[in-house]
Amino acid sequence: MKIPIIKHLVDFVEKNDVDYIHETLELLESLVDVPTLKDEETAVIGELMSNLYGAIEVHKEIAHGTTKKDALNGFMKRVLGSIS
């Protein structure tokens, strides 16, 4: 996950709608089922999906009143804490 990408996606959601992110995830989930995908391609799709899911989580926090900065920082702390 990359915080600059998640931040950009959150900005996109603020200007547009979170449904675009959900629909993009549906498309990417469908693409993963293509039998001829190489491992590298599947990894790229997985990375994109993790950033999209991260943006949704941050957006939810912002919708509940958390500032964007605190929501982004809190999300990354949770991610990094789960990796340790």
C-alpha positions, -999 to 999 in steps of 0.1 A, spaced: 0 0 0 12 34 -8 -1 64 12 2 89 -17 -20 67 -39 -46 62 -11 -46 100 -5 -51 106 -42 -80 81 -43 -96 97 -12 -94 130 -30 -111 114 -60 -139 101 -38 -144 135 -23 -148 150 -58 -168 122 -72 -184 92 -54 -171 61 -35 -192 40 -59 -165 45 -85 -141 27 -62 -164 -1 -55 -171 -6 -92 -134 -6 -100 -128 -32 -73 -155 -54 -89 -138 -51 -123 -103 -59 -109 -118 -89 -90 -132 -101 -122 -98 -97 -140 -80 -118 -115 -100 -148 -129 -84 -145 -163 -65 -178 -166 -37 -164 -187 -26 -137 -163 10 -139 -152 20 -138 -116 34 -102 -120 1 -90 -134 -19 -106 -107 4 -89 -81 -1 -55 -97 -39 -60 -96 -36 -71 -60 -16 -39 -51 -42 -18 -69 -70 -35 -50 -53 -30 -16 -49 7 -23 -86 10 -33 -97 -9 -2 -75 14 19 -91 45 3 -125 31 12 -114 26 48 -99 61 51 -131 76 34 -152 59 61 -132 74 88 -135 109 73 -172 104 69 -173 97 107 -157 131 114 -120 122 115 -97 147 97 -82 134 64 -47 136 79 -56 117 110 -76 91 90 -46 85 67 -21 83 96 -44 61 116 -49 37 87 -12 34 80 -5 28 117 -31 -1 117 -15 -15 85 20 -13 98 9 -27 132 -6 -57 115 26 -64 95 48 -64 126 
